Amino acid sequence: MTQSPAIPLPPPKERRRLREAGSLTQAQVAERVGVTRETVRAWESGRTNPRGRKREAYAKLLGSLPEEVTPRQEEPAAPEQAPEPPALTPEPDPPTPPLTPAQAFDALYAFCAPALVRQAYLLTGRRELSRESVERAFQLAWQRWPEVAVDRDPAGWVRATAYEYALSPWHRFRPRYRHPEPPPADASDRALLDALLRLPPPYRRTLLLYDGVGLDLPETAAETEASTPAAAGRLLRAREAIAARLPELSDPVELHRRLAELASTERLRAAKPPTVRTGSERRARFWTRAAIAFTVALIGTTALTVRTAPTHYEPPIAPGAEIQGVPPRVAQGALSEAEVELREKLRSGMTSGPERLAPLSR
């Protein structure tokens, strides 16, 4: 069996130039091709390349962009004016002020949080847990912002953290998450969500990243901490399980569309960026104070132990040992023949010497 040759694509810089020449945004290109905005950004940066039907649709769109460019209307010629004398020194462009850490964090949150909440809902089927997972992920990102800000893919860092928190098995022990939430109103949405939740968490996550978010197989494997063959196996088994329950979703394109529709039907709103930053700072202060209190208690306990501990070694009292040769002590009673004989001997010998005194009765 021979494979058809891949459709040629222009270089990454040329892809971006063609999109900008066609006055299209990355979101518009993503909507036409059927992927996410992050995927289009990765294609234009050269980190990844499209494949299959997405590659064909993307190449066709890029090939039609020059034809969609509308020619500029000729502007009326301005009246001739006297030429201005050239300036002695060129005026430099005003430098663009860099974003503050809070502004950069807010921009990342506004770009990623709404989509992440919907993705977490597909992973868990719980609305409140989805919002909580995204907020906790961004709180951790704000605490480690110097590390996240220079990461190659900050959005991927936050997404991986949110997925890990959402799929944590410890949520089952929380009282508020022991009972299921109301399912979606539409019957087809309920069937799809039920099929997703029946998948094992690694399979569910792999399917969402590949067919929902639009990552390629190596990126999906890296984010799920698996090898590429293992990620491919999980993806195929997840698709087979979905197709067995919902045969109409055997086509990956249709599955991607239905996943996007299911995520968009629920009204899931994320908190405001300042609220997340404030919560992160409050949480950091709490744990800092708890660590300080624990350290103070440990120091106090150590000082008390040192104060009350003995200053010299006291050997323990040895256990008693049995002494041999001592006649056992007997209770009072009649004298034996030997004792009677001894008593008589003592009584008879008390006056046998001048140095002995014997009491005389009067």
C-alpha positions in Angstrom: 0.0 0.0 0.0 1.5 3.3 -1.1 0.9 6.7 0.6 0.0 9.8 -1.3 2.7 12.4 -1.3 2.3 15.2 1.2 0.9 18.5 -0.1 3.7 21.1 -0.3 3.4 24.0 2.1 5.3 27.4 2.1 7.8 28.1 4.8 6.5 29.2 8.2 7.4 32.9 7.6 5.6 32.8 4.2 2.5 31.3 5.9 2.3 34.2 8.2 2.9 36.7 5.4 0.2 35.2 3.3 -2.3 35.3 6.2 -1.5 38.9 7.0 -1.7 39.8 3.3 -5.2 38.3 3.2 -6.2 40.4 6.3 -7.0 37.3 8.3 -6.3 36.7 11.9 -5.1 33.4 13.4 -8.5 32.8 14.9 -10.1 33.2 11.4 -7.7 30.8 9.8 -8.2 28.3 12.7 -12.0 28.5 12.2 -11.7 27.8 8.5 -9.3 24.9 8.8 -11.1 23.4 11.9 -8.3 23.7 14.5 -7.5 26.0 17.4 -5.7 29.3 17.4 -2.7 27.8 19.2 -2.3 25.2 16.4 -2.2 27.9 13.8 0.4 29.8 15.8 2.5 26.6 16.0 2.2 26.1 12.3 3.4 29.7 11.6 6.3 29.5 14.0 7.5 26.2 12.5 7.1 24.2 15.8 4.6 21.8 14.1 3.3 21.1 10.7 -0.3 20.1 9.7 -1.0 16.6 8.4 -3.8 14.7 6.7 -7.0 16.6 5.9 -5.9 19.6 8.0 -2.8 19.9 5.9 -4.8 19.8 2.7 -7.3 22.4 4.0 -4.5 24.6 5.2 -2.6 24.5 1.9 -5.8 25.2 -0.1 -6.5 28.2 2.2 -3.0 29.6 1.8 -3.2 29.1 -2.0 -6.4 31.0 -2.2 -5.3 33.9 0.0 -3.5 36.0 -2.7 -6.7 35.8 -4.8 -8.8 37.1 -1.9 -6.7 40.2 -1.4 -8.8 43.1 -2.6 -6.9 45.7 -4.5 -6.5 49.0 -2.8 -8.5 51.8 -4.2 -6.5 54.6 -5.7 -6.4 57.5 -3.4 -6.8 61.0 -4.8 -3.6 62.8 -5.3 -2.9 65.3 -2.6 -2.2 68.9 -3.6 1.5 69.6 -4.1 3.1 71.2 -1.2 6.5 72.7 -0.7 9.0 70.1 0.4 10.0 70.3 4.0 13.7 70.7 4.9 15.2 67.4 6.0 15.8 67.0 9.7 19.3 67.0 10.9 18.8 63.9 13.0 16.1 61.3 12.5 13.6 61.1 15.3 13.7 57.7 17.0 10.5 55.8 17.4 9.1 55.9 21.0 10.0 52.7 22.7 7.1 50.4 23.6 7.0 50.0 27.4 7.4 46.4 28.4 4.5 44.7 30.1 4.5 44.3 33.8 4.3 40.8 35.3 0.7 41.4 36.3 -0.2 42.6 32.8 1.5 39.7 31.1 -0.3 37.3 33.5 -3.6 38.9 32.8 -3.1 38.6 29.0 -2.2 34.9 29.3 -5.2 34.3 31.5 -7.6 36.1 29.2 -6.3 34.1 26.3 -6.3 30.6 27.8 -8.8 30.5 30.7 -12.1 30.4 28.9 -11.0 27.5 26.6 -9.3 25.7 29.5 -12.5 25.7 31.6 -14.4 24.1 28.7 -11.6 21.5 28.2 -11.6 20.6 31.9 -15.4 20.1 31.7 -14.9 17.5 29.0 -12.3 15.8 31.2 -14.4 15.7 34.4 -18.0 16.4 33.6 -18.2 18.8 36.5 -18.6 22.5 36.1 -17.4 23.7 39.5 -14.3 21.4 39.4 -13.5 22.7 35.9 -13.4 26.3 37.2 -11.5 25.3 40.3 -8.9 23.4 38.2 -8.2 26.3 36.0 -8.0 28.8 38.9 -5.6 26.6 40.8 -3.4 26.1 37.7 -3.2 29.9 37.2 -2.6 30.5 40.9 0.4 28.1 40.7 1.5 29.9 37.5 1.5 33.3 39.3 3.5 31.9 42.2 6.1 30.6 39.7 5.7 33.4 37.2 9.4 34.0 36.6 9.6 30.4 35.5 6.4 30.3 33.5 7.0 33.7 31.8 10.2 32.4 30.1 8.7 29.0 29.3 8.6 28.0 25.6 4.8 27.4 25.8 3.3 29.1 28.9 -0.2 28.1 27.7 0.9 24.4 27.6 2.4 24.7 31.1 -0.9 26.0 32.5 -2.9 23.5 30.5 -0.9 20.5 31.8 -1.2 21.8 35.4 -5.0 22.2 35.1 -5.4 18.7 33.6 -3.4 17.2 36.4 -5.5 18.9 39.0 -8.8 18.1 37.3 -7.9 14.3 36.9 -6.6 13.9 40.5 -8.2 10.8 42.1 -8.3 12.6 45.5 -11.4 14.6 44.5 -13.6 11.5 45.0 -13.0 11.8 48.8 -14.3 15.4 48.9 -18.0 15.6 50.1 -19.0 18.1 47.4 -17.8 15.8 44.6 -19.3 12.5 45.7 -22.6 13.1 43.8 -22.8 13.6 40.0 -23.8 16.9 38.6 -26.8 17.4 36.3 -26.0 16.2 32.8 -26.4 18.4 29.6 -29.9 19.0 28.5 -29.4 17.6 24.9 -29.5 13.9 24.5 -26.6 13.7 22.0 -24.5 15.8 24.3 -25.3 13.5 27.3 -24.3 10.5 25.2 -21.0 12.0 24.1 -20.1 13.2 27.7 -21.0 9.8 29.1 -18.8 8.1 26.5 -15.9 10.4 27.4 -16.3 9.8 31.1 -16.2 6.0 30.6 -12.7 6.2 29.1 -9.7 5.8 31.4 -8.2 9.2 32.3 -5.0 8.8 30.2 -7.1 7.8 27.2 -9.6 10.7 27.8 -6.7 13.2 28.1 -5.0 12.0 24.9 -8.2 12.1 22.9 -9.0 15.6 24.1 -5.5 16.9 23.3 -5.3 15.4 19.8 -8.9 15.6 18.5 -10.1 18.5 20.7 -7.2 20.9 21.2 -5.5 19.9 17.9 -2.0 19.0 19.1 0.1 16.7 17.0 1.1 13.3 18.2 4.6 14.1 19.6 3.2 17.1 21.5 0.4 15.0 22.9 2.8 12.3 24.0 5.1 14.9 25.7 2.2 16.5 27.6 0.8 13.2 28.7 4.3 12.0 29.7 4.2 9.0 27.4 6.1 7.7 24.4 4.7 8.5 20.9 3.7 4.8 20.3 1.9 4.7 23.6 0.1 7.9 22.9 -0.9 6.6 19.4 -2.3 3.4 21.0 -4.3 5.3 23.6 -5.7 7.5 20.9 -6.8 4.6 18.7 -8.4 2.8 21.6 -10.2 5.9 22.7 -11.6 6.5 19.2 -12.7 2.9 19.0 -14.5 3.1 22.3 -16.3 6.3 21.2 -17.2 4.9 17.8 -18.5 1.7 19.5 -21.0 3.7 21.5 -21.6 6.5 19.0 -21.0 5.2 15.4 -21.7 8.6 13.9 -18.5 9.9 15.5 -16.1 7.5 13.9 -14.8 10.3 11.6 -12.2 12.3 13.6 -13.3 15.6 11.9 -16.9 15.0 13.1 -15.6 14.0 16.5 -13.6 17.3 16.7 -16.7 19.3 15.8 -18.9 17.5 18.3 -16.3 18.0 21.1 -16.3 21.8 20.3 -20.1 21.9 20.3 -20.3 20.0 23.6 -17.8 22.4 25.3 -19.5 25.5 24.0 -23.0 24.5 25.1 -22.2 24.9 28.8 -22.0 28.4 30.2 -18.7 28.1 32.0 -17.2 31.4 33.1 -13.8 31.8 34.6 -13.0 34.3 37.4 -11.4 37.6 36.7 -7.5 37.7 36.5 -7.2 40.1 39.6 -9.2 37.6 41.6 -7.0 34.7 40.7 -3.8 36.7 41.4 -5.2 37.9 44.8 -6.2 34.3 45.7 -2.7 33.1 44.7 -1.0 35.7 46.9 -3.4 34.9 49.8 -2.7 31.2 49.5 1.1 31.8 49.4 0.8 34.0 52.5 -1.2 31.3 54.3 1.3 28.6 53.6 4.2 30.9 54.5 2.7 31.7 57.9 1.9 28.0 58.4 5.6 27.1 57.7 6.8 29.8 60.1 4.4 28.6 62.8 5.6 25.1 62.4 9.2 26.1 62.5 8.6 28.1 65.7 6.8 25.2 67.3 9.6 22.9 66.3 12.2 25.3 67.8 10.2 25.6 71.0 9.8 21.9 71.4 13.6 21.4 70.9 14.4 24.1 73.5 12.1 22.5 76.0 13.6 19.1 75.4 17.1 20.5 75.9 16.0 22.4 79.1 14.4 19.4 80.7 16.9 16.7 79.6 19.3 15.3 82.3 22.8 16.8 82.3 24.7 13.6 83.3 24.4 9.9 82.7 22.6 7.9 85.4 23.1 4.2 85.0 19.9 2.2 85.4 19.3 0.1 88.6 20.3 -3.4 88.0 17.7 -6.0 88.5 17.8 -8.1 91.8 19.7 -11.3 91.8 19.0 -14.4 93.9 21.6 -15.1 96.7 22.5 -18.7 97.2 23.0 -20.4 100.6 20.4 -18.4 102.7 17.8 -20.6 104.2 14.3 -19.7 103.1 12.2 -17.8 105.4 9.3 -19.8 106.9 6.2 -18.8 108.6 5.7 -19.0 112.4 4.7 -22.4 113.7 5.9 -25.4 115.7 9.6 -25.8 116.1 11.4 -28.6 114.4 13.5 -31.1 116.3 16.7 -29.4 115.2 15.4 -26.0 116.3 14.2 -27.4 119.7 17.7 -29.0 120.2 19.4 -25.7 119.3 17.2 -23.8 121.7 18.0 -26.1 124.5 21.7 -25.9 123.8 21.6 -22.1 123.9 19.7 -22.0 127.1 22.0 -24.4 128.8 25.2 -22.6 127.7 24.2 -19.1 128.8 25.8 -19.4 132.2 28.8 -21.4 131.2 31.3 -18.5 131.3 32.3 -15.6 133.5 31.9 -13.1 130.7 28.3 -14.0 130.1 25.5 -12.5 132.2 22.2 -14.3 132.6 19.2 -12.5 134.0 17.9 -14.1 137.2 14.3 -14.0 138.2 13.5 -12.9 141.7 
